[in-house]
């Protein structure tokens, strides 16, 4: 069964929480579209690379470079959309 965008956002939030050390309780649905490099999350390039590998491992997917263009991997919502797109291709 395919997961909903909401469920994927919740899972990605958990991964972001572990990497950024922001308590999961502070990562609300309202923050899902905030840039991960902005003031709320304060993630740097190294943290984003780590997030990339953790998301790929969690969902057992390879994330093509085209999804990284134009800040495509810079919010929880965008990452969830990438995972959905890859999962839809598998079907």
matplotlib code that plots the C-alpha trace (Angstrom):
import matplotlib.pyplot as plt

x = [0.0, 1.3, 1.8, 0.2, 2.1, 1.2, 2.6, 5.8, 6.2, 5.8, 8.5, 10.9, 10.2, 11.5, 14.7, 15.2, 14.7, 17.4, 19.9, 19.0, 18.5, 15.3, 12.7, 10.1, 7.4, 8.6, 8.5, 4.9, 3.0, 3.4, 7.2, 7.1, 7.6, 10.2, 13.7, 15.9, 18.8, 16.8, 16.6, 14.2, 16.2, 19.7, 20.9, 24.1, 25.4, 26.9, 23.6, 21.7, 24.0, 23.5, 19.7, 19.9, 21.5, 19.2, 16.1, 17.4, 18.2, 14.9, 12.8, 15.3, 15.4, 18.0, 17.3, 18.2, 20.1, 17.3, 15.3, 18.1, 18.1, 16.6, 16.4, 14.3, 15.6, 15.3, 12.1, 10.3, 7.4, 9.6, 11.5, 8.1, 7.1, 10.4, 9.8, 6.2, 7.4, 10.0, 7.6, 5.0, 7.6, 8.1, 4.5]
y = [0.0, 3.4, 5.9, 9.3, 12.6, 13.4, 10.1, 10.5, 14.0, 12.6, 10.0, 12.6, 14.9, 12.1, 11.8, 15.6, 15.7, 13.1, 15.0, 18.6, 17.7, 19.7, 17.8, 16.1, 17.9, 21.2, 20.1, 20.8, 20.5, 24.3, 23.8, 21.2, 23.7, 25.8, 25.6, 23.2, 25.7, 28.6, 29.8, 27.2, 24.1, 25.6, 22.6, 23.0, 21.3, 18.4, 17.8, 17.8, 15.2, 13.1, 13.6, 12.6, 9.3, 8.6, 9.2, 7.0, 4.2, 4.5, 4.2, 1.9, 4.2, 5.9, 9.6, 10.9, 14.1, 15.8, 15.9, 17.9, 20.7, 24.1, 23.3, 20.3, 18.6, 21.6, 21.1, 18.2, 18.6, 18.6, 15.5, 13.7, 14.6, 13.2, 9.9, 9.8, 10.3, 7.6, 5.2, 5.8, 4.9, 1.5, 0.5]
z = [0.0, -0.9, 1.9, 1.8, 1.4, 5.0, 6.3, 4.3, 5.7, 9.2, 8.6, 7.0, 10.0, 12.2, 10.2, 10.1, 13.9, 14.4, 12.2, 13.2, 16.9, 16.8, 19.0, 16.8, 18.8, 17.4, 13.8, 12.9, 9.7, 9.3, 9.1, 6.4, 3.6, 5.3, 3.8, 5.7, 5.4, 6.9, 10.5, 11.9, 10.9, 10.4, 8.4, 6.5, 3.4, 5.4, 7.2, 3.9, 2.4, 5.5, 5.2, 1.5, 2.4, 5.4, 3.3, 0.5, 3.0, 4.9, 1.7, -0.1, -3.1, -5.3, -5.6, -9.1, -9.4, -11.3, -8.0, -6.3, -8.9, -7.9, -4.2, -4.8, -1.7, 0.7, 2.6, 4.3, 1.9, -1.2, 0.0, 0.6, -3.0, -4.3, -2.4, -3.7, -7.3, -7.0, -5.4, -8.1, -10.8, -9.0, -9.5]

ax = plt.figure().add_subplot(projection="3d")
ax.plot(x, y, z, "-o")
ax.set_aspect("equal")
plt.show()
